[in-house]
Amino acid sequence: TILHDIFSSFGKILSCKVVYDENGLNGYGVVRFQTPAAAKRAIENMNDLLMNDCIAYIGSFKSHDEREEDLRARDNEFTNVYIKNFGEDIDDERLNYLFCKYGQVLSVKVITDRSGKSKGFGFVNFKKHEDARKAIQGMNGKIVNGRAIYVGRAQTKTERQGELKSEFEPMNNQDKMTRYQVRQLYFVASGCSGTNLYVKNLDNEIDDERLWQEFSPFGAITSAKVMMDHGNSRGFGFVCFTSPEDATMAVSQMNGRIVVRKPWYVAFAQHKKERQAYLANMFMQRMGGVCAVPYPAMVPYQPPPYSYIMAPMY
């Protein structure tokens, strides 16, 4: 199978399965390697690989019981509460006033921008887990100055880093070359040109010229465009190179790089015709067609369990 072919280079595979439901592909699969070392290599080299304009998430498999146990452990010990969707009139003092009735508060913080303006969310850290849980039960959905606020368990630093890792973590030189080689193999196999890049998380001050300047060191560019809405940046754009090699190197070097104030997300864009060809190919494979062209088996994201290879995250 395609899944087997993709991962077999990392070690001997004992079993390989793409999960289906009544509607077809369920968005994830499981690859079982003979050794933990092979599984580790697959995760390190394949996680964050773009396949048919989707980012594949590859991680260690956890059973249902293990996932439930992790969730219970986190839910039974947290003390930090996340609050969002409140107005600019809510400051640290006001937020403390709203939540101190549920128990002893260790710290309160409304997140602001550089000018001191509230971003509409903040954190309250209680001394006791029981008080944090009571605050969530008592305040989630409550109307504060005309707004229904959201109150829930705040993620730990480790959890936040885990979610951001695949999108924003810089890679060392060895990782970059490995990803470069894997992407090259992918584009050869899938028939994608691999010259058009999708760039998001742009600051408002990034225009076409600045976008061009940031990517021009990697090779000849045919176009660079920031998408606009009534004169305002939509926070993303496209850069098209003349060669796939230059585009691939730009992805490996620019993904996660902080430009102005934000870390950029850079990945390969996919044309509408390529997406249509992929979908048509998947249909032919499911219908038993013999002339289907091999494509990496990825579909739009659906929440999956953990596994060696899972649903695309984007």
C-alpha positions in Angstrom: 0.0 0.0 0.0 1.0 3.7 -0.3 1.2 4.0 3.5 3.5 1.0 3.7 5.7 2.4 0.9 6.0 5.8 2.5 7.1 4.4 5.9 9.0 1.2 5.0 12.3 3.2 4.5 12.5 3.7 8.3 12.5 0.1 9.3 10.7 -3.3 9.1 6.9 -2.9 9.3 4.9 -5.5 11.1 1.5 -4.2 10.2 0.0 -1.2 8.4 -3.6 -0.1 8.3 -5.6 2.9 6.9 -8.8 3.3 8.9 -12.1 3.5 7.1 -15.7 4.1 8.1 -19.0 4.0 6.3 -18.1 7.2 4.4 -14.7 6.1 3.3 -11.4 7.2 4.7 -11.6 8.1 8.4 -8.6 10.4 8.3 -5.9 8.4 10.0 -4.0 5.1 10.0 -1.6 3.0 12.1 1.9 1.8 11.2 3.4 -0.8 13.6 7.2 -1.1 13.3 9.3 -4.0 14.5 11.5 -1.8 16.7 11.0 1.4 18.7 14.0 3.0 16.9 12.3 2.7 13.5 9.1 4.2 14.9 11.2 7.1 16.4 12.9 7.7 13.0 9.6 7.8 11.2 8.1 10.3 13.7 11.2 12.6 13.5 11.4 12.6 9.8 7.8 12.5 8.7 5.9 14.7 11.2 4.9 18.0 9.7 5.3 16.7 6.1 2.9 18.4 3.8 0.8 16.0 1.7 -1.8 17.3 -0.7 -2.0 20.7 1.0 -2.5 19.1 4.4 0.1 18.8 7.2 0.4 15.2 8.4 0.7 14.6 12.1 2.8 11.6 13.1 3.1 10.6 16.7 3.3 7.6 19.1 0.2 5.5 19.3 -1.7 5.6 22.6 -4.6 3.2 23.4 -8.0 4.5 24.3 -7.4 3.7 28.0 -4.0 5.6 28.0 -5.6 8.6 26.4 -8.5 8.6 29.0 -6.0 8.2 31.8 -4.0 11.2 30.6 -7.1 13.4 30.4 -8.2 12.3 33.9 -4.8 13.1 35.3 -4.8 16.6 33.8 -8.4 17.3 34.9 -7.7 16.2 38.5 -4.8 18.5 39.2 -5.1 21.8 37.3 -5.3 25.1 39.1 -4.8 27.6 36.3 -8.0 28.8 34.6 -8.2 30.4 31.1 -10.8 33.1 30.5 -11.6 34.7 27.1 -14.2 36.9 25.3 -14.3 39.7 27.8 -14.2 43.4 27.0 -11.5 46.0 27.2 -12.9 47.2 30.5 -11.7 44.1 32.3 -8.3 44.5 33.9 -6.4 42.5 36.4 -8.2 44.0 39.3 -11.6 43.4 37.8 -10.8 39.9 36.8 -9.6 39.1 40.3 -12.8 40.5 41.7 -14.9 38.2 39.5 -13.1 35.0 40.5 -11.8 35.5 44.0 -15.1 34.4 45.5 -14.3 30.8 44.4 -11.2 30.5 46.5 -7.7 31.8 47.1 -6.2 33.3 44.0 -2.4 33.2 43.5 -2.2 35.3 40.4 -4.3 37.1 37.8 -3.3 38.3 34.4 -5.1 40.0 31.6 -3.1 39.7 28.4 -2.4 43.0 26.6 -0.7 44.2 23.5 2.3 46.5 23.4 0.1 49.5 23.8 -1.5 48.1 27.0 -4.8 47.3 25.3 -6.5 44.1 26.4 -6.6 41.2 24.0 -9.8 39.9 25.5 -8.4 37.0 27.4 -6.5 36.2 30.6 -5.6 33.7 33.3 -6.5 33.2 37.0 -4.4 30.8 39.0 -6.0 29.3 42.1 -4.2 27.7 45.1 -6.5 24.7 45.0 -7.7 22.5 42.1 -11.2 22.3 43.7 -11.5 26.1 43.6 -10.4 26.2 39.9 -13.0 23.7 39.0 -15.7 25.6 40.9 -14.8 28.8 39.1 -15.2 27.0 35.7 -18.6 25.6 36.7 -19.7 29.0 38.1 -18.4 31.4 35.5 -18.3 29.6 32.1 -20.9 31.1 29.9 -21.7 33.9 32.3 -22.6 37.3 30.9 -20.0 39.9 31.9 -20.7 43.5 30.7 -22.8 42.2 27.8 -20.5 39.3 26.8 -20.7 35.6 27.4 -17.3 34.7 28.7 -15.6 31.3 28.2 -13.9 29.8 31.2 -11.9 26.5 31.1 -8.8 24.7 32.1 -5.7 26.5 30.9 -3.2 24.4 29.0 0.2 23.7 30.6 3.3 25.0 28.9 4.2 21.5 27.8 0.7 21.1 26.1 1.0 24.5 24.3 4.5 23.6 23.1 3.3 20.3 21.9 0.5 21.8 19.7 2.8 24.5 18.3 5.8 22.3 17.8 5.0 21.0 14.3 4.1 24.4 13.0 6.6 26.8 14.6 9.6 24.8 16.0 12.8 25.7 14.2 14.7 22.7 12.9 18.4 22.0 13.1 20.4 21.6 9.9 20.2 17.8 9.9 16.4 17.9 10.3 16.2 20.5 7.5 18.1 18.3 5.1 16.1 15.2 6.0 12.8 17.1 5.5 14.2 18.5 2.2 15.0 15.0 0.9 11.6 13.6 2.0 9.7 16.4 0.4 11.6 16.0 -2.9 10.6 12.3 -2.9 7.0 13.2 -2.2 6.8 15.7 -5.1 8.3 13.2 -7.5 5.7 10.5 -6.3 2.7 12.8 -6.3 3.3 14.8 -9.5 3.1 18.1 -7.7 5.2 20.9 -9.1 6.2 22.1 -5.6 7.0 25.7 -6.6 4.1 27.6 -5.0 4.3 28.3 -1.3 1.6 29.2 1.2 2.7 31.7 3.9 0.5 32.6 6.9 0.6 34.4 10.2 1.8 37.6 8.5 1.9 40.9 10.4 -0.3 43.6 8.9 2.7 45.6 7.7 3.9 42.8 5.4 3.2 43.7 1.8 4.0 42.1 -1.5 7.4 43.7 -1.7 8.4 42.7 1.8 7.2 39.1 1.1 9.3 39.0 -2.0 12.4 40.3 -0.1 12.1 37.7 2.6 12.1 34.8 0.1 14.3 36.1 -2.7 17.6 34.8 -1.1 16.4 31.2 -1.9 16.1 31.6 -5.6 14.2 33.2 -8.6 10.7 34.2 -7.7 7.9 34.6 -10.3 5.4 36.2 -8.0 4.7 37.1 -4.3 1.3 38.1 -3.2 -0.2 39.0 0.2 -4.0 38.4 0.1 -6.0 41.5 0.9 -9.6 42.3 2.0 -10.7 45.9 1.4 -7.1 47.1 1.6 -6.3 45.2 4.8 -4.0 42.2 4.9 -5.7 38.8 5.5 -2.6 37.5 7.2 -1.5 35.1 4.5 -0.1 35.0 1.0 1.7 33.1 -1.7 5.2 33.0 -3.1 5.9 31.2 -6.4 9.4 30.1 -7.3 10.7 29.0 -10.7 12.2 25.7 -9.3 10.9 23.1 -6.8 14.4 22.9 -5.3 14.4 26.6 -4.4 10.9 26.4 -3.0 11.7 23.3 -0.9 14.8 25.0 0.6 12.7 28.1 1.3 10.2 26.0 3.3 12.9 24.3 5.3 14.5 27.7 6.2 11.5 30.0 6.6 8.9 27.8 8.3 8.9 29.0 12.0 11.1 32.0 11.4 9.9 35.1 13.2 9.5 38.1 10.9 8.6 41.4 12.5 6.7 40.0 15.5 5.2 36.6 14.4 6.5 33.2 13.5 5.7 32.4 10.0 4.1 29.2 8.8 5.4 28.2 5.4 4.2 25.2 3.4 3.7 24.0 -0.2 0.4 25.3 -1.7 -1.7 23.0 -3.9 -3.6 24.0 -7.0 -7.3 23.2 -7.4 -6.6 20.8 -10.2 -4.1 18.8 -8.1 -6.7 18.5 -5.3 -9.3 17.4 -7.8 -6.9 14.8 -9.3 -6.2 13.5 -5.8 -9.9 13.2 -5.0 -10.6 11.5 -8.3 -7.8 9.1 -7.7 -9.1 8.2 -4.3 -12.5 7.5 -5.8 -11.0 5.3 -8.4 -9.1 3.3 -5.8 -12.2 2.8 -3.7 -14.1 1.7 -6.8 -11.4 -0.8 -7.6 -10.0 1.1 -10.6 -6.8 -0.4 -12.0 -5.5 2.8 -13.4 -5.4 4.9 -10.3 -2.2 6.9 -9.8 -0.6 6.5 -6.4 -1.0 9.5 -4.1 -0.1 9.7 -0.4 -3.1 8.7 1.5 -4.2 11.8 3.3 -7.6 13.5 3.6 -8.9 16.6 5.3 -8.6 16.7 9.1 -10.9 14.8 11.4 -10.1 14.4 15.1 -8.2 11.1 15.4 -6.7 9.0 18.2 -3.0 9.1 18.6 -1.0 6.8 16.2 2.2 6.6 14.3 0.5 8.4 11.4 -2.6 10.4 11.8 -4.9 12.9 10.3 -3.5 16.1 8.8 -3.7 19.0 11.2 -4.5 21.6 8.6 
